[in-house]
Amino acid sequence: MKGWNEAERAELQAKIAARQPFLDFVFSRVNPDGSSQKFQVSGEPMFNQSCRFIGYRGIGVELTGRQ
């Protein structure tokens, strides 16, 4: 995807594809106007009673502008 740091994006996608949890994963993007954004996400894979993967539960925050 245009703007996203492809190495960071690939690392996060690999964790998701492997159904691995991730904690405080930081990734970034450059917007069309040249400004940058940085995000931090954490997620835990969720499974139903039959052990079937049903998605992730987690949280994400934008770090841009935070000290």
Long-range contacts (C-beta under 8 A, 24 or more apart in sequence): 3-29, 3-30, 3-31, 3-32, 4-28, 4-29, 5-29, 12-41, 16-43, 16-56, 19-45, 19-53, 20-45, 21-45, 22-58, 26-63, 36-64, 37-62, 37-64, 38-62, 38-63, 38-64, 39-63, 39-64
